[in-house]
Amino acid sequence: MQSSERTSLNRPESASREVFVRLAIIVLVPVVAIYALVSLLRYGDLVSLPSVQSGVLVLKDNGITKLIDVALPHNYSQHLNFSYGEYRISLPKVDKDSNATTAIFLPPFRDTAEFYLGEQLIWQTAPIAHSRDSMMPRFRYRPSYHELPNSLFDGDELSLTVKIASSGGLQMPEIFYGTPEQVKPYYQFQYWSQIGLHIVMQWLTPLITLFYLLLWWFRRNNTEYLFFALGFACWAMSNMTFTVSSLPISQQTYWMTTVTVQPFLTLFMILFLHRWYQLKRPSVELIVGVATLVLAASSFVLYEYEPTKLWWRFNESALRGYVALSSVYIGYVLVTQALFNRSKSALLLATAGMIGVVSGILDSLDGMQLLEMHFPLSAHANLLIFLTLCVLLIYRYASALNRSEELQRTLEQKVVEAVALYKKEQAVAHDLEKKQALMDERQSLLSDMHDGLGSQLVELITLLRVPNTNQTDIQLKATQCLNDLRLILDSRNPLFDAQFSVLLGQWRARIDPVLQAANIELEWFVECEDSAVTLTPQSKLDLLRILQELITNVIKHADQATKVNFQCIQNNSELIIRVQDNGKNSKDSVDKKSDGYGLSSIQNRAKKMNGQFDFELKKEGGIAKVTVPL
């Protein structure tokens, strides 16, 4: 009793300990992962190249130009809808050869820059649109590389003007320079290490989306596949700053694709998680769906009305705030499921999801100019989330297939066992039927011998006990006993089971001498298929006794009969036997003999076989007809 109480007390402690461990994993792992991610994204310590150390910030206010010396990199956040900056820098020549080039390398930064030589635009980091005389930047978050020919240099230096447009948190990045052989490896390393996987995923997005759409199409009751495919497509579009910022598409298409689609990403993720964890929350889904549509429509309308102020403030405040709030709800779902759902997949998904949620919140704060990171965390963290989801979805699908195959194997094994048991039971039942049939056969044989042969033997014994009995009567009775015994044996002879015509032939061989002794000619006609005549041994015996009785009646009662016609014809599912004699009968004799032929026993035997017996006595002879169903 005490041990059971101790066990019951330990269970809550064990459950609480497990919840605490899971909560620690969900909190600590994202913190460590984000710290590691931020450390990896800080590029300064990874580049050992000379850089432009200083520059001149150009400020224009009411037609007055101010020049301020600044150290690079320089943060010039104006905390406006759009921030614009202009810098003048001097780039040293690294190779005196006039045919050589000087390479410049800009690590990943979020802003868009134009490089001018005097008034001539010689390079821009991304296509730049202008709205109402203002630059419309594109997010980059990717390194930039360009080679400047030495022919542009004035002596040992090249004076450049750099114009930068940003979303408020403007930063003049550090500019590294050197020969192409020195600079390009750093560019390629940062390009592929920081966004290479994203580019690969962008190209794989159509295949992954199509794969999960096909899974949903063939299993339409699993709508989590549909929402995951749509969410993955939205994630790809919202992170297209890595891949399409250099494409010559319209500025509106760029912003609508990369920014306005973000609420749909959170919508589809919420719908996916509800299906994944089987949560019934229609009110939440309705609110999130309506809010997403309203925000997307408002973003489109405001961009048409005023892209540089109203739309951008709406995007940075309302749109990002909504995404951050939705991310909090997603994090709540992930954490609660991981704490109270003991599956490893829930813990793994919650950990990866919390990394994405925290990263999204930090990015939203950065977009609202409340933090200064200048590189996206969610773009990298969300990649981890979707890769984790891909693995979990494939694992769940494979597990379902494995369970289905295991169930099929189990069912097949049970079917095999059931068939084997059925065959065994059938064999036992068949043996019992054979034994029962043998017992019935023995019982029928004993009954036939007792009722037929037994009674005749009793009569024979009685005749033998009577003094001065006529030997002819004794011989006749003994012959009847022998014939009856032969009928019994013939009806049960297995040789005649599928050869009914042979059975009739055997019977004919026995009655031929009897008819010849009575000077009666036998006309014989048999037309039947042996395989179609399936009679039980008892039915065969009854039929042979009927035929024997009919022949006996002809010999005894058909006056002056010289011929008897025997016909056996199979007609569909019936066996018709007809026995006709040519005995002479007067009208008076017909009336007397109709009741004296002993037809009652024949009638009873026919009914016993579910058959029919008909007899007609005329002046020119008698006609007996027996019909037996097959």
C-alpha positions in Angstrom: 0.0 0.0 0.0 2.8 2.4 0.8 4.7 1.6 -2.4 1.7 2.4 -4.5 1.2 5.7 -2.7 4.8 6.5 -3.2 4.5 5.7 -6.9 1.5 7.9 -7.3 3.3 10.7 -5.6 6.3 10.3 -7.9 4.3 10.5 -11.1 3.4 14.3 -10.8 7.1 15.0 -9.9 8.3 13.1 -12.9 5.8 14.9 -15.2 6.7 18.3 -13.8 10.4 17.5 -14.3 9.8 16.5 -17.9 7.8 19.7 -18.5 10.6 21.7 -17.0 13.3 20.0 -19.1 11.2 20.5 -22.3 10.7 24.2 -21.4 14.4 24.6 -20.8 15.2 23.1 -24.2 12.6 25.3 -26.0 14.1 28.5 -24.3 17.8 27.8 -24.2 18.3 26.2 -27.6 16.7 29.2 -29.6 18.8 31.6 -27.5 22.0 29.8 -28.3 21.0 29.3 -31.9 20.2 33.0 -32.4 23.4 34.0 -30.7 25.3 31.7 -33.0 23.4 33.0 -36.0 24.1 36.6 -35.1 27.8 35.8 -34.6 28.0 34.1 -38.0 26.3 37.0 -39.7 28.7 39.5 -38.3 31.1 39.7 -41.2 33.7 42.1 -40.0 36.1 39.7 -38.4 35.9 37.3 -41.3 37.4 39.6 -43.9 41.1 40.4 -43.8 41.2 42.9 -46.7 41.9 46.7 -46.7 38.8 48.8 -46.5 37.9 52.4 -47.0 38.2 53.8 -43.5 36.6 57.2 -43.9 34.3 59.2 -46.0 32.4 62.5 -46.3 28.7 62.6 -45.5 26.9 65.1 -47.7 24.0 66.9 -46.1 21.7 69.2 -48.1 19.4 71.5 -46.1 17.5 74.4 -47.8 20.0 74.6 -50.6 23.0 74.6 -48.3 25.4 71.7 -48.6 27.2 70.5 -45.5 30.2 68.1 -45.6 30.9 66.0 -42.5 33.8 63.7 -42.2 32.7 60.3 -40.9 34.3 56.9 -40.2 33.1 53.9 -42.1 30.9 52.0 -41.6 28.6 54.8 -40.7 25.0 54.6 -39.3 22.9 57.5 -40.5 19.4 56.5 -39.3 16.9 59.3 -39.9 14.0 57.3 -38.4 11.8 58.3 -41.3 9.8 56.3 -43.7 12.6 56.2 -46.2 16.2 57.3 -45.4 18.5 58.8 -48.0 22.2 59.3 -47.7 25.0 60.6 -49.9 28.7 59.9 -49.2 32.0 60.7 -51.0 34.8 58.2 -50.7 38.2 57.8 -52.2 39.2 54.4 -53.4 42.9 53.6 -53.7 44.4 51.9 -56.8 45.8 48.5 -55.9 47.6 47.7 -59.2 49.6 50.3 -61.2 48.9 48.4 -64.4 46.6 50.4 -66.6 44.9 47.3 -67.9 44.2 46.0 -64.4 41.1 46.4 -62.3 40.4 47.2 -58.7 37.7 45.0 -57.1 35.4 46.2 -54.3 33.4 44.0 -52.0 30.4 45.1 -49.9 29.4 42.5 -47.2 25.6 41.8 -46.9 23.6 44.9 -45.9 19.9 45.7 -46.3 20.1 48.9 -48.2 20.5 49.8 -51.9 23.4 51.8 -53.2 24.4 53.7 -56.4 28.0 54.5 -57.3 28.7 57.7 -59.3 31.8 58.9 -61.0 30.9 62.6 -61.1 27.4 62.6 -62.6 27.9 59.2 -64.3 26.3 56.1 -62.8 28.9 53.4 -63.0 27.3 50.7 -60.7 24.3 50.0 -58.5 23.8 47.1 -56.2 20.2 46.5 -57.4 17.7 48.0 -59.8 16.5 51.3 -58.3 13.2 52.9 -59.1 12.3 56.6 -58.4 9.0 57.8 -57.1 8.4 61.5 -56.8 12.1 62.2 -57.2 13.0 59.8 -54.4 14.9 56.5 -54.7 12.8 53.4 -54.0 15.3 50.9 -52.5 15.2 47.2 -52.6 16.2 45.0 -49.7 19.4 43.1 -50.5 20.8 41.3 -47.5 23.4 39.8 -49.9 27.1 40.7 -50.6 28.0 42.8 -53.6 31.0 42.6 -55.9 32.2 44.9 -58.6 35.4 45.5 -60.6 36.4 49.0 -61.6 39.0 49.4 -64.4 42.1 51.5 -63.7 41.2 53.7 -66.6 38.6 55.4 -64.4 41.2 56.3 -61.7 42.6 59.8 -61.5 46.1 59.1 -60.5 46.2 56.6 -57.6 42.7 57.3 -56.3 39.2 57.1 -57.6 36.7 59.6 -56.1 33.2 58.1 -56.0 29.8 59.4 -54.8 27.6 56.8 -53.1 23.9 57.4 -52.8 22.1 55.1 -50.5 18.3 54.6 -50.0 17.0 52.6 -47.0 13.9 51.9 -45.0 14.9 54.2 -42.2 17.9 52.4 -40.7 20.4 53.7 -43.2 23.9 52.5 -43.0 26.9 53.2 -45.1 28.7 49.7 -45.2 32.3 49.0 -45.0 33.9 48.8 -48.5 36.7 46.3 -48.9 39.0 46.6 -51.9 41.9 44.8 -53.6 42.8 42.9 -56.7 40.1 40.5 -58.1 42.2 37.6 -57.0 42.2 38.9 -53.4 38.6 40.0 -53.2 36.6 37.5 -55.1 37.2 34.5 -52.8 35.8 36.5 -49.9 32.8 37.5 -51.9 32.1 33.9 -53.1 32.6 32.6 -49.6 30.1 35.0 -48.0 27.7 34.6 -51.0 27.5 30.8 -50.7 27.9 30.5 -47.0 25.1 33.0 -46.1 22.6 32.9 -49.0 23.8 30.0 -51.1 21.4 27.5 -49.4 18.6 30.1 -49.7 19.2 30.3 -53.5 19.1 26.5 -53.8 15.9 26.4 -51.8 14.4 29.1 -54.0 15.0 26.9 -57.0 13.7 23.8 -55.1 10.6 25.7 -54.0 8.4 24.8 -57.0 9.3 21.1 -56.7 8.7 21.0 -52.9 5.4 22.9 -53.3 4.3 20.7 -56.1 5.2 17.6 -54.1 3.1 18.6 -51.1 0.2 19.7 -53.3 0.2 16.3 -54.9 0.2 14.7 -51.5 -2.8 16.8 -50.6 -4.5 16.1 -53.9 -4.3 12.3 -53.4 -5.1 12.6 -49.7 -7.5 15.5 -49.6 -8.5 14.8 -46.0 -5.0 15.8 -45.0 -5.2 19.5 -45.6 -2.0 20.2 -43.6 -0.2 19.2 -46.8 -2.0 22.0 -48.7 -1.4 24.7 -46.1 2.3 23.7 -45.8 2.7 23.9 -49.6 1.1 27.4 -49.7 3.1 28.5 -46.6 6.3 27.3 -48.2 5.5 29.2 -51.4 4.8 32.4 -49.3 8.1 31.9 -47.4 10.0 31.7 -50.7 8.4 34.8 -52.0 8.9 36.8 -48.8 12.6 35.8 -48.9 13.1 36.7 -52.6 15.2 39.6 -51.5 18.1 37.1 -51.7 17.4 36.2 -55.3 15.2 38.7 -57.2 16.5 42.0 -55.9 18.7 42.2 -59.0 15.9 41.2 -61.4 14.5 43.9 -63.7 11.0 43.7 -62.4 8.8 46.6 -61.5 9.2 48.1 -58.0 5.6 47.5 -57.1 5.9 43.8 -58.1 9.0 43.5 -56.0 7.4 45.0 -52.9 4.0 43.3 -53.3 5.9 40.0 -53.7 8.3 40.3 -50.9 6.4 42.3 -48.3 2.7 42.0 -48.7 2.8 38.2 -48.9 4.1 38.0 -45.3 0.7 38.0 -43.6 -0.3 35.0 -45.8 2.8 33.2 -44.5 1.6 33.4 -40.9 -2.0 32.6 -41.9 -1.0 29.4 -43.7 1.3 28.5 -40.8 -1.5 28.9 -38.3 -3.8 26.8 -40.5 -1.1 24.2 -40.9 -0.4 23.9 -37.1 -4.1 23.6 -36.3 -4.3 20.6 -38.7 -1.0 19.2 -37.6 -2.0 19.2 -33.9 -5.7 18.7 -34.6 -6.8 21.9 -32.9 -10.4 23.1 -33.5 -10.2 26.9 -33.4 -12.4 28.2 -36.2 -12.8 31.7 -34.6 -9.0 32.2 -34.5 -8.7 31.1 -38.1 -11.5 33.4 -39.2 -10.0 36.4 -37.4 -6.5 35.7 -38.9 -7.9 35.2 -42.3 -9.9 38.4 -42.4 -7.0 40.4 -41.0 -4.7 39.0 -43.6 -7.0 39.9 -46.5 -7.6 43.4 -45.1 -3.9 44.1 -44.6 -3.0 42.8 -48.0 -5.6 44.9 -49.7 -4.6 48.0 -47.7 -1.0 47.5 -48.6 -1.8 47.4 -52.3 -4.1 50.5 -52.1 -1.6 52.5 -50.1 1.3 51.7 -52.4 -0.8 53.1 -55.3 -1.6 56.2 -53.3 1.7 57.1 -51.6 4.6 54.5 -51.7 7.3 56.6 -50.0 5.5 57.6 -46.8 2.0 56.2 -46.1 2.7 52.8 -47.5 6.1 52.4 -46.0 4.9 53.5 -42.5 1.9 51.1 -42.8 4.3 48.3 -43.8 6.8 48.9 -41.0 4.1 49.4 -38.4 0.9 47.6 -39.1 2.1 44.8 -41.4 5.2 44.0 -39.3 3.3 44.4 -36.1 0.6 41.9 -37.3 3.3 39.4 -38.3 5.0 39.8 -34.9 1.7 39.3 -33.1 0.9 36.2 -35.3 4.3 34.9 -34.6 3.6 35.1 -30.8 0.5 33.0 -31.3 2.4 30.5 -33.4 5.0 30.3 -30.6 2.3 29.8 -28.0 0.9 26.9 -30.0 4.3 25.3 -30.5 5.3 25.7 -26.8 2.1 24.4 -25.3 2.1 21.4 -27.7 5.7 20.6 -26.9 5.2 20.9 -23.1 2.1 18.7 -23.0 2.6 16.5 -26.1 5.4 14.1 -25.2 6.3 13.3 -28.8 9.8 14.1 -29.9 8.5 15.7 -33.1 6.5 18.3 -31.1 9.6 19.2 -29.2 11.8 19.4 -32.3 9.2 21.5 -34.1 8.7 23.8 -31.1 12.4 24.4 -30.8 12.8 25.2 -34.5 9.6 27.3 -34.5 10.7 29.3 -31.5 14.0 30.2 -33.3 11.9 31.5 -36.2 9.4 33.3 -33.9 12.1 35.1 -31.9 13.9 35.9 -35.1 10.8 37.3 -36.7 10.1 39.5 -33.7 13.6 40.8 -33.7 13.4 41.5 -37.5 10.1 43.3 -36.9 11.6 45.5 -34.2 14.5 46.2 -36.6 12.1 47.1 -39.3 10.3 49.5 -37.0 13.8 51.0 -36.2 13.6 49.9 -32.6 16.7 47.7 -33.1 19.8 48.1 -35.2 20.8 44.7 -36.7 21.0 45.5 -40.5 20.8 41.8 -41.4 17.8 39.5 -41.4 17.5 36.7 -38.8 14.1 35.3 -39.8 15.2 34.6 -43.4 17.8 32.1 -42.0 15.7 30.9 -39.1 12.6 30.3 -41.2 14.7 28.1 -43.5 15.4 25.9 -40.5 11.7 25.8 -39.7 10.7 24.7 -43.2 13.5 22.2 -43.4 12.4 20.8 -40.1 8.7 20.7 -41.3 9.8 19.0 -44.5 11.6 16.3 -42.5 8.7 15.9 -40.1 6.1 15.7 -42.9 8.1 13.2 -44.8 8.7 11.3 -41.6 5.0 11.3 -40.8 4.1 10.2 -44.3 6.7 7.5 -44.3 5.5 6.4 -40.8 1.9 6.2 -42.1 3.1 4.1 -45.1 5.1 1.8 -42.8 2.1 1.4 -40.5 -0.1 0.7 -43.5 2.3 -1.9 -44.8 2.6 -3.4 -41.3 -1.1 -3.5 -41.0 -1.4 -5.1 -44.4 1.2 -7.7 -43.5 -0.7 -8.3 -40.2 -4.0 -8.7 -42.1 -2.4 -11.0 -44.7 -1.0 -13.1 -41.9 -4.4 -13.2 -40.2 -6.0 -14.1 -43.5 -3.5 -16.9 -44.0 -4.1 -18.1 -40.4 -7.8 -17.8 -40.9 -7.7 -19.8 -44.2 -5.5 -22.4 -42.6 -8.0 -22.7 -39.7 -10.9 -22.7 -42.1 -9.3 -25.5 -44.1 -8.5 -27.4 -40.9 -12.1 -27.0 -39.7 -13.4 -28.0 -43.2 -11.2 -31.1 -43.1 -12.6 -31.9 -39.7 -16.1 -31.2 -40.8 -15.5 -33.3 -44.0 -14.3 -36.2 -41.9 -17.3 -35.8 -39.7 -19.6 -35.7 -42.7 -17.9 -38.8 -44.1 -18.2 -40.6 -40.8 -21.8 -39.5 -40.5 -22.5 -40.5 -44.1 -20.9 -43.9 -43.4 -23.1 -44.3 -40.3 -26.2 -43.2 -42.3 -25.2 -45.7 -45.0 -24.8 -48.5 -42.6 -28.1 -47.6 -40.9 -29.8 -47.5 -44.2 -28.3 -50.8 -45.3 -29.3 -52.4 -42.0 -32.8 -51.0 -42.4 -33.1 -52.2 -46.0 -31.9 -55.6 -45.1 -34.2 -55.8 -42.1 -37.3 -54.6 -43.9 -36.7 -56.4 -47.2 -34.3 -59.3 -47.0 -35.0 -59.9 -43.4 -38.7 -60.3 -43.9 -38.2 -62.5 -46.9 -35.8 -64.8 -45.0 -38.4 -65.0 -42.2 -41.0 -66.1 -44.8 -38.5 -68.7 -46.2 -37.8 -70.1 -42.8 -41.5 -70.3 -42.1 -42.0 -72.3 -45.4 -39.2 -74.6 -44.5 -40.8 -75.4 -41.1 -44.1 -76.3 -42.8 -44.3 -80.0 -43.7 -44.8 -81.0 -47.3 -44.0 -77.5 -48.5 -43.8 -77.2 -52.3 -40.2 -77.0 -53.3 -41.0 -74.6 -56.1 -42.3 -72.1 -53.5 -39.2 -72.5 -51.4 -37.0 -72.0 -54.5 -39.0 -68.9 -55.6 -38.7 -67.3 -52.2 -35.0 -68.0 -52.0 -34.6 -66.5 -55.4 -36.4 -63.4 -54.2 -34.1 -63.1 -51.3 -31.1 -63.4 -53.5 -32.4 -60.8 -55.9 -33.1 -58.4 -53.2 -29.7 -58.8 -51.8 -28.2 -58.1 -55.2 -30.3 -55.0 -55.5 -28.9 -53.7 -52.2 -25.4 -54.5 -53.1 -25.7 -52.9 -56.6 -27.2 -49.7 -55.3 -24.2 -49.2 -53.0 -21.5 -50.4 -55.3 -19.0 -47.4 -55.9 -18.4 -48.6 -59.4 -21.9 -47.5 -60.4 -21.7 -44.0 -58.7 -20.9 -42.3 -62.1 -22.2 -45.1 -64.4 -26.0 -45.2 -64.1 -26.4 -46.9 -67.4 -24.1 -49.7 -66.3 -26.2 -50.1 -63.2 -29.3 -50.5 -65.4 -27.3 -53.0 -67.6 -26.5 -55.0 -64.5 -30.1 -55.1 -63.5 -31.1 -56.1 -67.1 -28.7 -59.0 -67.0 -30.7 -60.4 -64.0 -34.2 -59.9 -65.4 -33.5 -61.2 -68.9 -33.5 -64.9 -67.9 -36.6 -64.4 -65.9 -38.5 -62.8 -68.8 -37.2 -65.5 -71.2 -38.5 -68.2 -68.9 -41.9 -66.5 -69.1 -41.7 -66.2 -72.9 -41.6 -62.4 -72.8 -39.4 -60.4 -75.1 -37.6 -57.4 -73.6 -37.3 -54.2 -75.7 -34.6 -52.0 -74.2 -33.9 -48.3 -74.8 -31.7 -46.1 -72.6 -30.7 -42.5 -73.4 -29.0 -40.6 -70.5 -25.7 -39.0 -69.6 -24.1 -40.9 -66.7 -22.5 -37.7 -65.3 -25.9 -36.0 -65.1 -27.6 -38.8 -63.1 -26.6 -38.2 -59.5 -28.7 -40.4 -57.2 -28.0 -41.4 -53.6 -27.5 -45.1 -52.9 -30.9 -45.2 -51.2 -32.6 -43.6 -54.2 -30.9 -46.1 -56.5 -32.2 -48.9 -54.3 -35.7 -47.5 -54.3 -35.6 -47.1 -58.1 -34.3 -50.7 -58.6 -37.0 -52.1 -56.4 -39.6 -50.1 -58.3 -38.3 -51.5 -61.6 -38.1 -55.0 -60.1 -41.7 -54.7 -58.9 -42.9 -53.5 -62.3 -41.3 -56.5 -64.1 -42.7 -58.9 -61.5 -46.2 -57.4 -62.1 -45.9 -57.9 -65.8 -44.9 -61.6 -65.3 -47.7 -62.2 -62.8 -50.6 -60.1 -64.0 -50.2 -59.3 -67.7 -52.2 -62.1 -69.4 -50.7 -63.4 -72.6 -48.0 -60.8 -72.5 -45.2 -61.5 -75.1 -43.4 -58.3 -75.0 -42.3 -55.6 -72.5 -40.9 -52.3 -73.6 -38.4 -50.5 -71.2 -37.4 -46.9 -71.8 -35.1 -44.7 -69.7 -34.7 -41.1 -70.9 -33.0 -38.1 -69.3 -35.1 -34.9 -69.9 -33.3 -31.8 -68.6 -33.3 -32.3 -64.8 -35.6 -35.3 -64.8 -35.2 -39.0 -65.3 -38.2 -40.7 -67.0 -38.6 -44.5 -66.9 -41.4 -46.1 -68.9 -42.4 -49.8 -68.7 -45.1 -51.0 -71.1 -46.4 -54.6 -71.7 -48.8 -56.0 -74.4 -50.9 -58.1 -72.2 -54.6 -58.8 -73.1 -57.2 -57.4 -70.8 -61.0 -57.3 -71.0 -63.0 -54.5 -69.5 -63.9 -56.5 -66.4 -60.3 -57.6 -65.9 -59.1 -54.0 -66.3 -61.3 -52.9 -63.5 -60.3 -55.8 -61.3 -56.5 -55.6 -62.0 -56.2 -51.8 -61.5 -56.4 -52.4 -57.8 -54.5 -55.7 -57.7 -51.1 -54.7 -59.1 -49.6 -53.8 -55.7 -49.0 -50.3 -56.8 -49.1 -48.7 -53.3 -45.6 -49.7 -52.4 -44.3 -48.4 -55.8 -46.1 -45.1 -55.2 -44.6 -44.8 -51.7 -41.1 -45.4 -53.0 -41.6 -42.8 -55.7 -42.7 -40.2 -53.2 -39.7 -41.1 -51.1 -37.5 -39.9 -53.9 -39.6 -36.8 -54.5 -40.7 -38.4 -57.7 -44.0 -39.3 -59.3 -45.5 -42.6 -60.4 -48.3 -43.0 -63.0 -49.9 -46.3 -64.1 -52.5 -46.8 -66.8 -54.1 -50.2 -67.6 -55.7 -50.7 -71.0 -57.1 -53.6 -73.0 -53.9 -53.7 -75.1 -51.6 -53.7 -72.0 -50.4 -51.7 -69.0 -48.2 -48.6 -69.0 -46.1 -47.6 -65.9 -44.2 -44.3 -65.8 -41.8 -43.2 -63.1 -40.4 -39.6 -63.0 -37.4 -38.9 -60.7 -35.9 -35.4 -60.3 -32.1 -35.2 -60.6 
